[in-house]
Amino acid sequence: MVDRITLRGVRARGFHGALPEERALGQTFVVDVELLVDTRPAAATDDLSLTVHYGVLAEEVVAVVEGEPCQLLETLAQRVADRCLAHPVVREATVTVHKPQAPITVPFDDVAVTITRGRPSSPEVDEAGPRTSHRSRA
């Protein structure tokens, strides 16, 4: 059983994009994050350290967006996902990066990239339990 912590609409100014003017002038990016977390330990003990502090997470997302420029939304989304997964209780992070001011020549509402990243599972143990090896013995 896994629970979700969702943070939507985090806004920050960044200098990401493939065009030189995007990197020079900057623009607003909007980030949504959905984390898969087992919140039962935190709920049972009322202990914030056993879950994700979403106020801290919001500040971390802003720091990534305001940080080192990149060309692709995919790269920015990966950086945010990596930051989310740095929290030990996060099993999986889905990150959407919106670029509502993208330099597109036709009318549009939004451009976004969504990625989902999880912790690498151990080859020996996963949620189904230990795996047995079926190697032949010679």
ZAKOLSE-660241 format. One line per field, with one value per atom (N, C-alpha, C, O, CB): residue in three letters; atom name; x, y, z. Coordinates in steps of 0.1 Angstrom, whole numbers, plus 5000, padded with zeros to 4 digits. Glycine has a CB too. Layout:
N
r	c(ALA ...) $
a	c(CA ...) $
xx	c(X ...) $
yy	c(Y ...) $
zz	c(Z ...) $
//
This chain:
138
r	c(MET MET MET MET MET VAL VAL VAL VAL VAL ASP ASP ASP ASP ASP ARG ARG ARG ARG ARG ILE ILE ILE ILE ILE THR THR THR THR THR LEU LEU LEU LEU LEU ARG ARG ARG ARG ARG GLY GLY GLY GLY GLY VAL VAL VAL VAL VAL ARG ARG ARG ARG ARG ALA ALA ALA ALA ALA ARG ARG ARG ARG ARG GLY GLY GLY GLY GLY PHE PHE PHE PHE PHE HIS HIS HIS HIS HIS GLY GLY GLY GLY GLY ALA ALA ALA ALA ALA LEU LEU LEU LEU LEU PRO PRO PRO PRO PRO GLU GLU GLU GLU GLU GLU GLU GLU GLU GLU ARG ARG ARG ARG ARG ALA ALA ALA ALA ALA LEU LEU LEU LEU LEU GLY GLY GLY GLY GLY GLN GLN GLN GLN GLN THR THR THR THR THR PHE PHE PHE PHE PHE VAL VAL VAL VAL VAL VAL VAL VAL VAL VAL ASP ASP ASP ASP ASP VAL VAL VAL VAL VAL GLU GLU GLU GLU GLU LEU LEU LEU LEU LEU LEU LEU LEU LEU LEU VAL VAL VAL VAL VAL ASP ASP ASP ASP ASP THR THR THR THR THR ARG ARG ARG ARG ARG PRO PRO PRO PRO PRO ALA ALA ALA ALA ALA ALA ALA ALA ALA ALA ALA ALA ALA ALA ALA THR THR THR THR THR ASP ASP ASP ASP ASP ASP ASP ASP ASP ASP LEU LEU LEU LEU LEU SER SER SER SER SER LEU LEU LEU LEU LEU THR THR THR THR THR VAL VAL VAL VAL VAL HIS HIS HIS HIS HIS TYR TYR TYR TYR TYR GLY GLY GLY GLY GLY VAL VAL VAL VAL VAL LEU LEU LEU LEU LEU ALA ALA ALA ALA ALA GLU GLU GLU GLU GLU GLU GLU GLU GLU GLU VAL VAL VAL VAL VAL VAL VAL VAL VAL VAL ALA ALA ALA ALA ALA VAL VAL VAL VAL VAL VAL VAL VAL VAL VAL GLU GLU GLU GLU GLU GLY GLY GLY GLY GLY GLU GLU GLU GLU GLU PRO PRO PRO PRO PRO CYS CYS CYS CYS CYS GLN GLN GLN GLN GLN LEU LEU LEU LEU LEU LEU LEU LEU LEU LEU GLU GLU GLU GLU GLU THR THR THR THR THR LEU LEU LEU LEU LEU ALA ALA ALA ALA ALA GLN GLN GLN GLN GLN ARG ARG ARG ARG ARG VAL VAL VAL VAL VAL ALA ALA ALA ALA ALA ASP ASP ASP ASP ASP ARG ARG ARG ARG ARG CYS CYS CYS CYS CYS LEU LEU LEU LEU LEU ALA ALA ALA ALA ALA HIS HIS HIS HIS HIS PRO PRO PRO PRO PRO VAL VAL VAL VAL VAL VAL VAL VAL VAL VAL ARG ARG ARG ARG ARG GLU GLU GLU GLU GLU ALA ALA ALA ALA ALA THR THR THR THR THR VAL VAL VAL VAL VAL THR THR THR THR THR VAL VAL VAL VAL VAL HIS HIS HIS HIS HIS LYS LYS LYS LYS LYS PRO PRO PRO PRO PRO GLN GLN GLN GLN GLN ALA ALA ALA ALA ALA PRO PRO PRO PRO PRO ILE ILE ILE ILE ILE THR THR THR THR THR VAL VAL VAL VAL VAL PRO PRO PRO PRO PRO PHE PHE PHE PHE PHE ASP ASP ASP ASP ASP ASP ASP ASP ASP ASP VAL VAL VAL VAL VAL ALA ALA ALA ALA ALA VAL VAL VAL VAL VAL THR THR THR THR THR ILE ILE ILE ILE ILE THR THR THR THR THR ARG ARG ARG ARG ARG GLY GLY GLY GLY GLY ARG ARG ARG ARG ARG PRO PRO PRO PRO PRO SER SER SER SER SER SER SER SER SER SER PRO PRO PRO PRO PRO GLU GLU GLU GLU GLU VAL VAL VAL VAL VAL ASP ASP ASP ASP ASP GLU GLU GLU GLU GLU ALA ALA ALA ALA ALA GLY GLY GLY GLY GLY PRO PRO PRO PRO PRO ARG ARG ARG ARG ARG THR THR THR THR THR SER SER SER SER SER HIS HIS HIS HIS HIS ARG ARG ARG ARG ARG SER SER SER SER SER ARG ARG ARG ARG ARG ALA ALA ALA ALA ALA) $
a	c(N CA C O CB N CA C O CB N CA C O CB N CA C O CB N CA C O CB N CA C O CB N CA C O CB N CA C O CB N CA C O CB N CA C O CB N CA C O CB N CA C O CB N CA C O CB N CA C O CB N CA C O CB N CA C O CB N CA C O CB N CA C O CB N CA C O CB N CA C O CB N CA C O CB N CA C O CB N CA C O CB N CA C O CB N CA C O CB N CA C O CB N CA C O CB N CA C O CB N CA C O CB N CA C O CB N CA C O CB N CA C O CB N CA C O CB N CA C O CB N CA C O CB N CA C O CB N CA C O CB N CA C O CB N CA C O CB N CA C O CB N CA C O CB N CA C O CB N CA C O CB N CA C O CB N CA C O CB N CA C O CB N CA C O CB N CA C O CB N CA C O CB N CA C O CB N CA C O CB N CA C O CB N CA C O CB N CA C O CB N CA C O CB N CA C O CB N CA C O CB N CA C O CB N CA C O CB N CA C O CB N CA C O CB N CA C O CB N CA C O CB N CA C O CB N CA C O CB N CA C O CB N CA C O CB N CA C O CB N CA C O CB N CA C O CB N CA C O CB N CA C O CB N CA C O CB N CA C O CB N CA C O CB N CA C O CB N CA C O CB N CA C O CB N CA C O CB N CA C O CB N CA C O CB N CA C O CB N CA C O CB N CA C O CB N CA C O CB N CA C O CB N CA C O CB N CA C O CB N CA C O CB N CA C O CB N CA C O CB N CA C O CB N CA C O CB N CA C O CB N CA C O CB N CA C O CB N CA C O CB N CA C O CB N CA C O CB N CA C O CB N CA C O CB N CA C O CB N CA C O CB N CA C O CB N CA C O CB N CA C O CB N CA C O CB N CA C O CB N CA C O CB N CA C O CB N CA C O CB N CA C O CB N CA C O CB N CA C O CB N CA C O CB N CA C O CB N CA C O CB N CA C O CB N CA C O CB N CA C O CB N CA C O CB N CA C O CB N CA C O CB N CA C O CB N CA C O CB N CA C O CB N CA C O CB N CA C O CB N CA C O CB N CA C O CB N CA C O CB N CA C O CB N CA C O CB N CA C O CB N CA C O CB N CA C O CB N CA C O CB N CA C O CB) $
xx	c(5008 5000 5009 5018 4990 5006 5014 5004 4994 5023 5008 5001 5007 5018 4999 5000 5005 5005 4996 4996 5016 5018 5019 5028 5030 5010 5010 5013 5007 4996 5021 5024 5022 5029 5039 5012 5009 5011 5009 4994 5016 5017 5028 5027 5004 5039 5051 5057 5060 5061 5058 5062 5076 5079 5053 5084 5098 5103 5099 5108 5111 5117 5130 5139 5120 5131 5143 5148 5141 5141 5159 5165 5168 5179 5179 5158 5159 5153 5143 5152 5159 5153 5164 5176 5146 5160 5170 5174 5184 5164 5165 5168 5176 5174 5155 5185 5194 5186 5189 5203 5175 5167 5160 5158 5156 5156 5151 5161 5158 5146 5173 5183 5188 5193 5195 5186 5190 5179 5182 5193 5167 5156 5149 5144 5145 5149 5142 5127 5121 5146 5120 5106 5101 5109 5100 5088 5082 5080 5074 5069 5084 5081 5072 5073 5094 5063 5054 5056 5057 5039 5057 5061 5050 5046 5075 5046 5037 5045 5053 5024 5043 5051 5040 5032 5062 5041 5033 5043 5050 5022 5043 5052 5045 5034 5060 5050 5045 5053 5065 5045 5046 5052 5043 5031 5054 5049 5041 5040 5050 5048 5029 5027 5023 5021 5017 5021 5016 5025 5020 5014 5039 5047 5046 5045 5062 5045 5043 5030 5029 5045 5019 5006 5005 4998 4996 5011 5010 5017 5013 5016 5028 5036 5034 5039 5050 5028 5026 5040 5042 5018 5049 5063 5066 5067 5073 5069 5072 5084 5085 5073 5094 5106 5104 5113 5116 5092 5089 5082 5077 5082 5080 5074 5081 5093 5059 5075 5081 5075 5063 5079 5084 5079 5077 5087 5090 5064 5062 5066 5068 5047 5067 5072 5087 5091 5071 5095 5109 5110 5118 5116 5101 5102 5099 5105 5091 5089 5086 5098 5101 5074 5105 5118 5128 5136 5123 5129 5139 5136 5144 5140 5123 5118 5122 5127 5103 5119 5122 5137 5142 5117 5145 5160 5165 5174 5167 5158 5162 5158 5167 5155 5146 5142 5150 5154 5127 5154 5162 5177 5185 5160 5181 5195 5200 5196 5196 5210 5217 5208 5199 5227 5209 5200 5203 5214 5202 5192 5194 5185 5177 5189 5187 5179 5166 5156 5187 5165 5152 5144 5149 5156 5131 5122 5124 5123 5107 5128 5131 5142 5141 5134 5152 5164 5159 5163 5175 5152 5147 5138 5139 5139 5129 5120 5129 5126 5110 5139 5148 5155 5156 5158 5159 5166 5157 5160 5172 5144 5134 5131 5130 5121 5130 5127 5139 5136 5125 5151 5163 5162 5165 5176 5158 5157 5147 5149 5154 5135 5124 5129 5126 5112 5136 5140 5152 5155 5145 5157 5168 5161 5168 5175 5148 5141 5139 5133 5127 5145 5145 5131 5130 5152 5121 5108 5100 5090 5099 5106 5099 5103 5114 5103 5092 5094 5094 5101 5083 5086 5084 5080 5073 5074 5085 5081 5076 5083 5093 5065 5060 5061 5055 5045 5068 5071 5066 5069 5086 5058 5054 5060 5058 5038 5067 5072 5064 5064 5088 5058 5050 5058 5065 5036 5057 5063 5053 5052 5075 5045 5033 5037 5029 5025 5050 5054 5064 5072 5061 5063 5072 5070 5060 5069 5082 5081 5076 5083 5096 5062 5055 5048 5042 5046 5047 5042 5027 5021 5048 5020 5006 5000 5006 5002 4987 4980 4981 4978 4966 4984 4984 4982 4984 4997 4978 4976 4988 4992 4964 4995 5006 5014 5009 5000 5026 5035 5040 5044 5047 5040 5045 5051 5048 5033 5061 5067 5065 5067 5082 5060 5058 5066 5067 5043 5073 5082 5078 5074 5097 5080 5079 5092 5097 5067 5097 5110 5108 5102 5122 5114 5114 5127 5137 5105 5128 5140 5144 5135 5140 5157 5160 5158 5161 5175 5152 5149 5161 5168 5136 5163 5174 5172 5161 5176 5183 5181 5178 5173 5193 5181 5179 5165 5160 5190 5160 5148 5140 5145 5151 5127 5118 5105 5105 5114 5094 5082 5076 5069 5072 5079 5074 5082 5078 5073 5093 5101 5114 5117 5094 5122 5135 5133 5124 5143 5142 5142 5152 5162 5146 5149 5158 5165 5159 5150 5177 5185 5182 5182 5200 5181 5179 5191 5189 5166 5203 5215 5217 5215 5227 5222 5226 5239 5248 5227 5240 5252 5261 5256 5249 5273 5281 5293 5301 5287) $
yy	c(4988 5000 5012 5014 5000 5022 5034 5046 5045 5033 5056 5069 5079 5077 5074 5090 5101 5114 5118 5102 5121 5135 5143 5140 5137 5152 5160 5175 5181 5158 5181 5195 5200 5196 5197 5209 5214 5229 5237 5211 5233 5247 5255 5267 5254 5248 5256 5264 5259 5246 5277 5286 5291 5295 5298 5292 5298 5303 5298 5288 5313 5318 5311 5309 5334 5306 5299 5304 5311 5284 5300 5304 5292 5290 5312 5283 5271 5272 5280 5259 5266 5266 5264 5266 5279 5261 5259 5271 5272 5249 5282 5294 5304 5304 5301 5311 5320 5331 5334 5328 5336 5346 5340 5347 5352 5327 5321 5320 5323 5307 5317 5316 5330 5331 5309 5340 5354 5361 5367 5362 5359 5367 5359 5365 5370 5346 5337 5338 5346 5342 5329 5329 5320 5314 5322 5321 5313 5299 5296 5320 5290 5275 5271 5277 5267 5262 5257 5242 5235 5260 5237 5223 5217 5222 5222 5205 5196 5184 5179 5193 5180 5168 5159 5163 5172 5146 5136 5125 5119 5130 5123 5114 5102 5103 5121 5090 5078 5075 5074 5066 5075 5074 5066 5067 5089 5058 5051 5060 5062 5037 5066 5076 5070 5077 5087 5057 5051 5053 5057 5036 5052 5054 5069 5071 5052 5079 5092 5095 5101 5102 5089 5091 5084 5090 5085 5073 5065 5073 5072 5051 5080 5086 5102 5108 5083 5107 5122 5128 5139 5128 5121 5125 5130 5122 5114 5143 5149 5143 5142 5164 5138 5133 5120 5115 5131 5114 5101 5102 5092 5092 5115 5117 5128 5131 5121 5134 5145 5158 5160 5143 5167 5180 5188 5192 5188 5190 5196 5210 5215 5195 5217 5231 5231 5239 5238 5222 5220 5216 5221 5210 5206 5201 5213 5213 5190 5221 5232 5241 5246 5241 5244 5252 5245 5252 5255 5232 5225 5225 5226 5210 5224 5225 5238 5239 5222 5249 5262 5264 5270 5273 5258 5259 5252 5257 5253 5241 5234 5243 5244 5220 5248 5256 5269 5273 5260 5275 5287 5284 5293 5295 5271 5267 5267 5274 5254 5258 5257 5255 5246 5245 5264 5263 5250 5245 5275 5246 5235 5238 5247 5221 5230 5233 5226 5232 5228 5214 5206 5206 5206 5192 5206 5204 5190 5188 5205 5180 5167 5167 5160 5158 5175 5176 5182 5177 5184 5193 5199 5190 5190 5212 5183 5173 5163 5159 5167 5158 5148 5153 5146 5143 5165 5171 5173 5170 5185 5176 5177 5163 5162 5184 5154 5140 5135 5128 5130 5138 5133 5140 5133 5137 5152 5159 5153 5151 5174 5149 5143 5129 5126 5141 5122 5108 5109 5098 5101 5120 5122 5120 5118 5135 5122 5120 5105 5098 5127 5099 5084 5078 5066 5081 5084 5078 5078 5072 5085 5085 5086 5074 5071 5099 5066 5054 5058 5052 5044 5068 5071 5086 5091 5062 5093 5107 5108 5104 5116 5115 5119 5134 5141 5114 5139 5154 5159 5153 5156 5170 5176 5190 5198 5177 5194 5207 5214 5210 5207 5225 5233 5245 5251 5238 5249 5260 5269 5268 5256 5276 5283 5295 5299 5288 5299 5310 5306 5313 5321 5293 5287 5295 5300 5272 5297 5305 5296 5291 5309 5295 5288 5298 5307 5277 5296 5306 5305 5313 5306 5295 5294 5295 5293 5281 5299 5300 5286 5276 5305 5287 5274 5278 5290 5267 5269 5271 5267 5274 5263 5256 5251 5241 5235 5245 5240 5229 5223 5230 5234 5210 5203 5190 5183 5201 5186 5173 5166 5172 5174 5154 5146 5133 5126 5142 5131 5119 5112 5119 5122 5099 5092 5084 5077 5082 5086 5079 5073 5078 5089 5061 5054 5050 5052 5042 5045 5040 5027 5019 5037 5025 5012 5001 5002 5012 4991 4980 4971 4969 4971 4965 4956 4943 4938 4953 4938 4926 4914 4903 4923 4915 4904 4904 4894 4904 4916 4917 4929 4939 4920 4926 4936 4935 4927 4936 4942 4942 4928 4925 4951 4919 4906 4896 4885 4900 4901 4893 4889 4893 4881 4880 4876 4868 4861 4868 4871 4863 4851 4852 4872 4840 4829 4828 4831 4816 4824 4823 4809 4799 4825 4810 4797 4794 4788 4799 4797 4794 4779 4773 4802 4774 4760 4758 4767 4754 4748 4745 4735 4724 4740 4739 4730 4725 4717 4738) $
zz	c(5000 5000 5000 5008 5012 4991 4990 4989 4983 4978 4996 4996 4987 4982 5010 4985 4976 4983 4990 4963 4981 4985 4972 4964 4995 4970 4958 4961 4970 4951 4952 4953 4939 4929 4958 4937 4924 4922 4932 4920 4911 4907 4914 4916 4911 4916 4922 4911 4900 4928 4913 4902 4906 4917 4900 4896 4897 4884 4873 4903 4884 4872 4869 4878 4873 4857 4852 4839 4832 4852 4835 4822 4814 4808 4825 4812 4805 4791 4789 4812 4781 4768 4758 4761 4765 4746 4735 4728 4721 4725 4729 4722 4731 4743 4718 4725 4733 4740 4752 4723 4735 4742 4754 4764 4732 4754 4766 4777 4789 4763 4773 4784 4789 4800 4778 4780 4784 4792 4803 4772 4788 4794 4806 4815 4784 4805 4815 4813 4806 4829 4821 4820 4832 4839 4807 4835 4846 4842 4831 4850 4851 4849 4861 4872 4849 4858 4868 4870 4860 4864 4882 4884 4893 4903 4891 4889 4897 4901 4893 4890 4914 4918 4925 4934 4928 4922 4930 4935 4927 4921 4948 4954 4959 4965 4965 4957 4963 4976 4976 4954 4987 5000 5009 5008 5007 5017 5028 5040 5047 5032 5041 5052 5065 5075 5048 5066 5078 5090 5101 5076 5089 5101 5106 5118 5097 5097 5101 5108 5118 5089 5102 5107 5121 5130 5098 5123 5135 5147 5158 5134 5143 5154 5154 5163 5152 5144 5142 5141 5147 5153 5134 5133 5119 5110 5137 5117 5104 5098 5086 5106 5106 5100 5093 5086 5111 5094 5088 5075 5069 5098 5070 5058 5050 5053 5060 5040 5032 5037 5037 5017 5041 5045 5032 5025 5054 5028 5015 5014 5003 5012 5025 5025 5020 5012 5038 5026 5022 5008 5000 5032 5004 4990 4980 4970 4988 4983 4975 4973 4962 4980 4984 4983 4974 4967 4997 4975 4967 4953 4944 4972 4949 4935 4930 4919 4934 4937 4933 4930 4921 4943 4939 4938 4925 4918 4950 4922 4909 4897 4888 4908 4897 4886 4884 4873 4887 4896 4895 4893 4892 4908 4894 4893 4879 4870 4899 4877 4864 4852 4852 4865 4842 4830 4822 4822 4821 4816 4806 4794 4794 4813 4784 4771 4772 4767 4760 4778 4776 4789 4800 4772 4787 4799 4805 4817 4794 4796 4801 4811 4821 4789 4808 4818 4831 4842 4811 4830 4842 4850 4862 4838 4844 4851 4858 4869 4841 4851 4857 4869 4879 4847 4869 4880 4892 4904 4877 4889 4900 4906 4918 4895 4897 4902 4910 4921 4890 4906 4914 4928 4938 4907 4929 4942 4950 4962 4940 4944 4952 4957 4969 4943 4949 4953 4963 4969 4941 4965 4976 4990 4999 4974 4990 5003 5005 4996 5003 5015 5017 5017 5013 5029 5021 5021 5008 5006 5032 4998 4985 4977 4974 4977 4973 4965 4950 4942 4968 4946 4932 4931 4940 4925 4921 4919 4904 4895 4922 4903 4890 4890 4898 4887 4880 4879 4866 4855 4881 4866 4854 4854 4864 4852 4844 4842 4831 4820 4839 4835 4825 4821 4829 4831 4808 4803 4795 4783 4793 4803 4797 4788 4780 4807 4788 4780 4769 4764 4788 4765 4755 4742 4739 4753 4735 4723 4711 4702 4719 4711 4701 4692 4698 4707 4679 4670 4668 4661 4657 4675 4674 4688 4697 4667 4688 4702 4709 4703 4700 4722 4730 4745 4748 4728 4753 4767 4775 4785 4772 4771 4780 4772 4762 4793 4775 4771 4784 4793 4761 4784 4796 4793 4783 4806 4801 4801 4814 4825 4797 4814 4826 4826 4816 4827 4837 4838 4851 4861 4837 4852 4864 4867 4858 4864 4879 4882 4896 4905 4882 4897 4910 4915 4908 4909 4927 4932 4925 4922 4947 4922 4916 4926 4938 4911 4921 4930 4931 4921 4926 4943 4945 4936 4936 4960 4930 4923 4932 4927 4914 4945 4954 4961 4964 4964 4964 4972 4966 4963 4987 4964 4960 4969 4978 4945 4965 4974 4974 4984 4969 4964 4964 4973 4975 4950 4978 4987 4980 4969 4991 4987 4981 4968 4967 4991 4959 4946 4948 4955 4934 4942 4942 4929 4918 4945 4929 4917 4911 4917 4920 4898 4890 4881 4870 4881 4886 4879 4879 4889 4884 4868 4868 4876 4875 4854 4883 4890 4882 4879 4904 4879 4871 4879 4874 4859) $
//
